[in-house]
Amino acid sequence: MNKVTCVTLWLLVIGGLQGCLALADTEPQLPAVVQSPRLQSLAELDAQTPASRALKIHGWKSPSGGKVLFIRTPELPMFDLHVSFPAGSTRDGQHSGLAATTFSLLNEGVPGKDLSAIIETFDGLGAKTKMSIEQDRASLSLRSLTAIDKRDPALLLFTQILGQPLLTDEALVNVKKELTNILKTQQQDPESQITQAMIDLLMAGHPYAQPVFGTEKSLAALSREQVQTFHRQAYSAGNVLITLVGDLTLEQAQAMSLQVINALPAGSKMPPVIPVPRRQVDATSRHIERPLNQTQIMLGQPGVTPQHPDYMALRVAHMIFGEQKISSRLMTELREKRGLTYDVQLKNTLWEEGGTAVISLNTSPQFSEGAVKLVQSMYRDYLQTGPTQQELDDTLRQLRSSSALNSASNSQILARLVNINQYDLPLNLDFSIEQAQKLTVAQVRTALNKHFDADQWSVVTIGPTVEQQPLPLPTNEVPQSMCRAETGIVAS
């Protein structure tokens, strides 16, 4: 085989990457690579705070108790309307799946229109709707042009879905079949299985552990009368949260929110969900046997709500440990140094009365136990030392930059405003970011040790039971180029 040599390829990517080429017979003399300083434009960005858009939040409450937040963005002739209710699975009570069934029936039919006609009408107006349900809330959204001939009919149909769903027996039968099929699919999906198993461990006995779509047995027992009663109670004018972003005047936004509220059933506010108690028992574990090529692993602990004074310190701490993709401590150790997994992340689930912090990864079955112990050991060290000042500085800079980027579109602004509305946060899009900029390493470390314990990770695994092997030893250095192959190995 011809002699092989490695030459530097200059790629048009920020930072410059290196690759390897196979060359024959000759070894040309290459100029020495000069280490140039960083681009001046990038250096200047470090000292600058990205400018955020001037977005004023308007807020008001209706006489019935419904809450409205609005931001005017006149750049495009469109608006986004988001409406949510305390109608998630935590409200099921003894009738598991009641909330999901009621939610699924909303767009099955309104006076004069069935599901097909509803879809056709929205399509003809160029409007888009979305629906979602989770533990706390059921949400529906409408995006439409602000032209009167598009806006008014779209809004009218949307309010009929919210306040005048037919909830027929025929539609109930169809929805039950659809939800039953979803449950059967989840029973075969490893991701759904491990996620529900982790919630069961962390939230045992609490309404948050209730399956969002109920069970096959509970769905079969639901009646139309139960659905109608739940709709009148949960989807009432006193329970609604309305969030508006778009090319509307304040007067137009107020009129639009009033139209939504007036279309809803009259009713009192739903009682709040009981707070998640501070866990006093030892961490637990569960293994689900499945013949998979890789073992899925989850480690979880209860977290805090977004309203908690320590929330931002914990968010920053966990960004450094496991949220920041490639730069996180978990990715550096488990992927870059040991090659144990393609991806590992720490994600925070936020609920109105609780939350979770969950570390998830896939790895070869023979390394599953060692990977769990390694993550636990890394977190124990992290609790003792906290982040470095450099890690904290880099993360705060990232948050400042993302704040401006995440206000570029109406949908991004809407998502941030919905969080403020749902969790009753201060009326300032940048409030959390501003809080974070004041954090010190000591404050972050104190918050971590106050709310988390290295020995309190509940663990769920799903995969085959195999003989365990020692983990691969870490490499001395993290590769800094895309050319990861050993010397002498060349792609052909």
C-alpha positions in Angstrom: 0.0 0.0 0.0 1.2 3.5 -0.8 2.7 5.6 1.9 0.2 7.6 3.9 0.6 11.1 5.2 -1.7 13.5 7.0 -2.3 17.0 5.7 -4.3 19.8 7.2 -7.5 20.6 5.5 -8.8 24.1 6.1 -12.5 23.9 6.4 -14.8 26.8 6.2 -16.2 26.3 9.7 -15.7 28.5 12.7 -12.8 27.2 14.8 -11.1 25.3 11.9 -11.2 21.5 11.8 -8.6 19.0 10.7 -9.0 16.0 8.5 -6.8 13.2 7.1 -6.1 12.4 3.4 -4.3 9.5 1.8 -1.5 10.6 -0.5 0.7 8.4 -2.7 4.4 8.2 -3.3 5.5 11.8 -2.3 5.6 13.8 0.8 5.4 17.5 -0.1 6.9 20.0 2.3 4.0 21.8 4.1 4.3 25.3 5.5 4.3 25.6 9.2 1.0 26.2 10.8 1.0 29.6 12.5 -1.2 29.9 15.7 -3.2 33.0 15.0 -5.1 34.8 17.7 -8.9 34.6 17.8 -10.8 36.6 15.3 -11.1 40.2 16.6 -14.9 40.2 16.0 -15.3 37.2 18.3 -13.1 38.7 20.9 -15.3 41.8 20.9 -18.4 39.8 21.4 -17.2 38.5 24.7 -17.2 42.0 26.1 -20.6 42.9 24.7 -24.1 42.1 26.0 -26.4 41.1 23.2 -29.1 43.6 22.8 -32.6 42.3 23.5 -35.7 43.5 21.8 -37.8 46.1 23.7 -40.8 43.9 24.5 -43.3 45.3 27.0 -45.6 42.8 28.7 -49.2 43.9 29.3 -51.2 41.9 31.9 -54.7 42.0 33.2 -57.4 39.8 34.8 -61.0 39.4 33.8 -63.8 39.8 36.3 -64.2 36.0 36.3 -60.6 35.5 37.3 -59.0 34.6 33.9 -55.5 35.9 33.5 -54.1 37.5 30.3 -50.6 38.4 29.2 -49.9 40.2 25.9 -46.8 41.5 23.9 -47.2 43.5 20.8 -44.9 42.6 17.9 -46.0 44.7 14.8 -43.3 43.3 12.4 -45.5 40.7 10.8 -49.3 40.8 10.2 -50.1 37.8 12.3 -50.8 36.8 15.9 -50.3 33.8 18.2 -53.0 33.0 20.8 -52.3 30.4 23.5 -55.0 29.3 26.0 -54.5 26.8 28.8 -56.5 25.3 31.6 -55.8 23.3 34.8 -57.1 20.3 33.0 -54.2 17.9 33.0 -53.9 14.3 34.4 -53.4 15.5 38.0 -57.2 16.4 37.9 -58.3 12.9 37.0 -59.0 11.9 40.6 -60.5 8.4 40.7 -61.2 8.4 36.9 -57.8 8.0 35.3 -57.8 9.3 31.7 -60.7 11.6 32.2 -58.7 14.8 31.5 -57.1 13.3 28.3 -60.4 12.0 27.0 -62.2 15.4 27.5 -59.2 17.2 25.9 -59.2 14.9 22.9 -62.9 15.5 22.3 -62.7 19.3 22.1 -62.0 19.4 18.4 -64.1 16.4 17.4 -67.1 18.6 16.7 -68.8 21.9 17.3 -72.3 23.2 16.3 -72.4 22.8 12.5 -69.0 21.3 12.0 -67.4 17.9 12.5 -63.6 17.3 12.8 -63.1 17.3 9.0 -65.0 20.5 8.6 -63.0 22.1 11.4 -59.7 21.2 9.8 -60.9 22.4 6.4 -62.0 25.7 7.8 -58.7 26.4 9.5 -56.8 25.4 6.4 -58.9 27.7 4.2 -58.1 30.6 6.5 -54.4 29.9 6.6 -54.7 29.4 10.3 -52.8 26.8 12.4 -53.9 25.2 15.7 -52.0 23.0 18.2 -53.1 21.0 21.2 -51.1 19.5 24.0 -51.8 17.9 27.4 -49.6 17.0 30.3 -49.8 16.6 34.1 -50.7 20.2 35.0 -52.5 21.7 32.1 -54.3 21.3 28.8 -53.3 23.8 26.1 -54.6 25.0 22.8 -53.1 27.6 20.5 -54.1 29.5 17.3 -51.9 31.2 14.8 -53.6 33.4 12.3 -53.2 36.5 10.1 -54.5 39.7 11.6 -56.6 40.6 8.5 -60.2 40.8 9.7 -61.5 38.4 7.1 -59.0 35.8 8.3 -58.8 36.6 12.0 -62.5 36.8 13.0 -63.7 33.5 11.5 -60.5 31.7 12.8 -61.1 33.1 16.3 -64.8 32.3 16.3 -64.1 28.6 15.5 -61.3 28.4 18.0 -63.6 29.8 20.8 -66.3 27.3 19.8 -63.8 24.4 20.2 -63.0 25.7 23.7 -66.5 26.5 24.9 -69.0 24.6 22.8 -67.6 21.1 22.0 -70.4 18.7 21.2 -68.8 15.8 23.2 -71.0 13.3 21.5 -71.3 9.6 22.4 -70.0 8.6 18.9 -66.9 10.8 19.3 -66.3 9.4 22.8 -66.2 5.9 21.4 -63.6 7.0 18.7 -61.5 8.9 21.2 -61.4 5.9 23.6 -60.1 3.8 20.8 -57.4 6.3 19.9 -56.2 6.7 23.5 -56.2 2.9 23.9 -54.0 2.6 20.9 -51.7 5.2 22.3 -51.4 3.2 25.5 -50.6 0.0 23.6 -47.9 1.8 21.7 -46.4 3.2 24.9 -46.3 -0.3 26.4 -43.9 -1.3 23.6 -41.9 1.9 23.6 -38.8 1.7 25.9 -38.6 5.5 26.2 -42.2 5.7 27.4 -41.8 2.7 29.8 -38.7 4.1 31.5 -40.1 7.6 31.7 -43.3 6.5 33.4 -41.3 4.1 35.7 -39.1 7.0 36.9 -42.1 9.2 37.6 -43.6 6.3 39.5 -40.5 6.1 41.7 -40.1 9.9 42.3 -43.8 10.8 42.6 -45.3 7.6 44.2 -48.7 8.4 45.7 -48.9 11.9 44.2 -51.2 12.9 41.3 -48.2 13.7 39.2 -47.6 9.9 39.0 -51.0 9.4 37.3 -50.5 8.3 33.6 -51.5 11.2 31.4 -53.7 8.9 29.2 -55.0 6.7 31.9 -55.3 3.0 31.6 -57.3 0.8 29.2 -59.6 -0.3 32.0 -60.3 3.2 33.3 -60.8 4.6 29.7 -63.4 1.9 29.0 -65.4 3.0 32.1 -65.7 6.7 31.3 -69.1 8.1 30.4 -70.2 11.1 28.4 -71.7 12.7 31.6 -68.3 12.5 33.3 -66.7 14.2 30.4 -69.3 17.0 30.2 -69.0 17.7 33.9 -65.2 17.8 33.7 -65.4 20.3 30.8 -67.7 22.6 32.7 -65.4 22.6 35.8 -61.9 22.7 34.3 -62.5 24.7 31.1 -64.3 27.5 32.8 -63.7 31.3 32.5 -62.3 31.4 36.0 -59.5 28.9 35.2 -58.2 30.2 31.8 -54.7 31.5 31.2 -54.5 33.5 27.9 -51.2 34.5 26.3 -51.1 36.7 23.2 -48.2 37.8 20.9 -48.5 39.6 17.6 -49.6 42.5 15.5 -52.4 43.7 17.7 -53.1 46.9 19.5 -53.8 46.7 23.2 -57.5 47.3 22.6 -57.6 44.5 20.0 -55.8 42.1 22.4 -58.3 43.0 25.2 -61.3 42.4 22.9 -59.8 39.1 21.7 -59.2 37.8 25.2 -62.7 38.9 26.2 -64.2 37.0 23.3 -62.4 33.8 24.5 -63.5 34.3 28.1 -67.1 35.0 27.2 -67.2 31.7 25.2 -66.2 29.6 28.2 -68.5 28.0 30.7 -69.0 30.0 33.9 -67.4 28.3 36.9 -65.2 28.6 39.9 -61.4 28.1 40.0 -60.1 24.5 40.3 -58.4 23.8 43.6 -54.6 23.7 43.4 -52.7 20.5 43.2 -51.1 19.5 46.5 -47.3 20.3 46.6 -44.8 17.5 46.1 -43.6 16.7 49.6 -39.9 16.6 50.4 -38.8 13.0 50.0 -37.8 11.3 53.3 -37.3 7.8 52.1 -34.2 6.3 50.5 -33.7 6.2 46.8 -35.1 3.2 45.0 -34.2 1.4 41.8 -36.0 -0.7 39.1 -34.9 -2.8 36.2 -37.2 -3.6 33.2 -36.0 -6.6 31.3 -36.1 -6.1 27.5 -34.0 -7.7 24.7 -32.4 -4.4 23.5 -29.1 -3.7 21.9 -28.4 -1.0 24.5 -29.5 -0.4 28.0 -31.4 2.8 28.7 -30.6 4.4 32.0 -32.3 7.1 34.0 -31.2 8.6 37.3 -33.7 11.0 39.0 -34.3 13.1 42.0 -37.2 15.5 42.9 -36.5 19.1 41.9 -37.9 22.5 42.7 -40.6 24.7 41.1 -39.7 27.7 38.9 -41.0 30.0 41.6 -38.4 28.7 44.1 -35.7 31.2 45.1 -33.0 28.6 44.3 -34.4 27.6 40.9 -32.0 29.7 38.8 -29.0 28.6 40.8 -29.9 25.0 40.3 -30.7 25.5 36.6 -27.2 27.0 36.1 -25.6 24.2 38.1 -27.3 21.5 36.0 -26.5 23.3 32.7 -22.8 22.9 33.6 -23.1 19.3 34.8 -25.4 17.9 32.1 -27.5 20.2 30.0 -24.9 21.8 27.8 -24.5 19.0 25.2 -20.8 18.7 24.3 -19.4 21.1 26.9 -21.1 19.5 29.9 -19.2 17.5 32.5 -21.3 14.4 31.7 -20.6 14.6 27.9 -16.9 15.2 28.4 -16.4 12.3 30.7 -18.9 9.7 29.4 -18.7 10.4 25.7 -15.5 12.2 24.8 -13.1 10.5 27.3 -14.7 7.0 27.6 -16.9 6.5 24.6 -19.7 5.0 26.8 -22.6 6.8 25.1 -23.5 9.0 22.2 -25.5 11.4 24.3 -26.1 12.0 28.0 -28.2 14.8 29.4 -29.6 16.2 32.6 -33.1 17.5 32.0 -35.3 19.4 34.5 -39.1 18.7 34.4 -41.1 21.7 35.7 -44.5 21.4 37.2 -46.6 23.9 39.1 -46.2 22.1 42.4 -43.0 20.2 41.9 -40.4 19.0 39.4 -37.7 16.5 38.7 -34.0 16.4 37.6 -33.4 13.4 35.5 -30.1 12.2 33.9 -30.6 9.9 30.9 -28.3 8.0 28.6 -27.9 4.8 26.6 -24.9 2.5 26.9 -23.8 -1.0 26.1 -25.5 -3.5 28.5 -22.1 -4.7 29.9 -21.3 -1.2 31.1 -24.7 -0.2 32.6 -23.9 -0.7 36.3 -20.5 1.0 35.9 -22.0 3.9 34.1 -24.6 4.5 36.9 -21.8 4.4 39.5 -19.7 6.8 37.5 -22.5 9.3 37.2 -23.2 9.1 40.9 -19.5 9.6 41.7 -19.2 12.6 39.4 -22.2 14.2 41.0 -20.8 13.6 44.5 -17.6 15.4 43.5 -19.6 18.2 41.9 -21.5 18.7 45.2 -18.3 19.0 47.0 -16.5 21.4 44.7 -19.3 23.2 42.8 -18.6 24.6 39.3 -15.4 26.4 38.5 -15.4 30.1 38.0 -14.7 29.6 34.3 -17.7 27.2 33.9 -20.0 29.7 35.6 -18.7 32.6 33.5 -19.2 30.6 30.3 -22.7 29.5 31.2 -23.8 33.0 32.2 -22.5 34.3 28.9 -24.4 31.6 27.1 -27.6 32.6 28.9 -27.2 36.2 28.0 -26.7 35.3 24.3 -29.6 32.9 24.2 -32.0 35.5 25.7 -31.6 37.7 22.6 -31.7 34.8 20.2 -34.9 33.4 21.9 -36.8 36.6 21.2 -36.3 36.5 17.5 -39.8 35.1 16.5 -43.3 35.3 17.8 -43.3 31.6 18.7 -40.2 32.0 20.8 -41.6 35.1 22.6 -44.9 33.2 23.1 -43.2 30.2 24.7 -41.4 32.4 27.2 -44.5 34.4 28.0 -46.5 31.2 28.5 -44.0 30.1 31.2 -44.4 33.5 32.9 -48.1 33.2 32.8 -48.3 29.6 34.0 -45.8 29.9 36.8 -46.9 33.4 37.9 -43.4 34.9 37.4 -42.4 38.6 37.2 -43.6 40.4 34.1 -40.1 40.5 32.5 -38.8 38.2 29.8 -35.3 38.6 31.1 -36.0 38.3 34.8 -34.5 34.8 35.2 -31.4 35.7 33.1 -30.9 38.8 35.2 -31.1 36.7 38.3 -28.5 34.3 37.0 -26.0 37.0 36.3 -25.7 37.8 40.0 -24.9 34.2 41.0 -21.5 33.2 42.5 -19.8 29.8 42.6 -20.5 29.6 46.3 -24.3 30.3 45.9 -24.6 27.7 43.2 -22.8 25.1 45.3 -24.9 25.9 48.4 -28.2 25.5 46.4 -27.0 22.2 45.0 -26.2 20.8 48.4 -29.5 22.1 49.9 -31.7 20.3 47.4 -29.8 17.3 46.0 -27.9 14.4 47.4 -25.4 12.1 45.6 -26.9 9.1 47.3 -30.5 9.9 46.6 -30.6 9.2 42.8 -33.5 6.8 42.0 -32.4 4.6 39.1 -34.4 2.9 36.3 -32.8 0.8 33.6 -34.4 -1.0 30.7 -32.5 -3.6 28.7 -31.0 -7.1 28.9 -29.3 -8.6 32.0 -25.7 -9.4 31.1 -22.4 -9.9 32.8 -20.9 -6.6 33.7 -17.4 -5.5 32.6 -15.1 -2.7 33.9 -15.6 0.7 32.3 -13.1 1.8 29.6 -10.4 3.9 31.1 -10.6 7.6 30.2 -8.3 9.1 27.6 -5.8 11.6 28.9 -7.0 14.4 26.6 -10.3 15.2 25.0 -10.0 15.2 21.2 -10.0 18.7 19.7 -10.6 17.8 16.1 -13.0 15.9 13.9 -10.2 13.5 12.9 -10.7 11.0 15.7 -9.1 7.9 14.2 -5.8 6.5 15.5 -2.5 7.3 13.7 -2.3 5.1 10.6 -6.1 4.6 10.2 -7.4 6.4 7.1 -10.8 6.4 5.5 -10.8 5.3 1.9 
